[in-house]
Amino acid sequence: MKYALEFTETALSDIEKHKKSGDKVTLKKIEKLLNELMEHPTTGTGQPEELKYDFAGLYSRRINQKHRLIYSIQEEIITVHVLSAWSHYGDK
């Protein structure tokens, strides 16, 4: 089963920031994480974890030490919503 990816405007803007930074290592990592999300959103690289407290119901994967990929999973429609790809839980 393959999950569809949907991106918020914030996530698209964050990915653009990464592209403008020119950091090829980070861009490759984002690409790898997004490909993994389509196959298995709760396991894989980037230390996937279910978030707690204010972020309950969301998941996180490490892009690098500073940046995280934040997303939610909707099993009913087999979709992963990518919410953010910049900074660490909103400390922008």
ABEGO torsion letter per residue (X at the ends): XBBBBBBBAAAAAAAAAAAAAGBAAAAAAAAAAAAAAAABAABEBGGBBBBBEAABGBBBBBABAABBBBBBBBAAAGBBBBABABEBGGBX
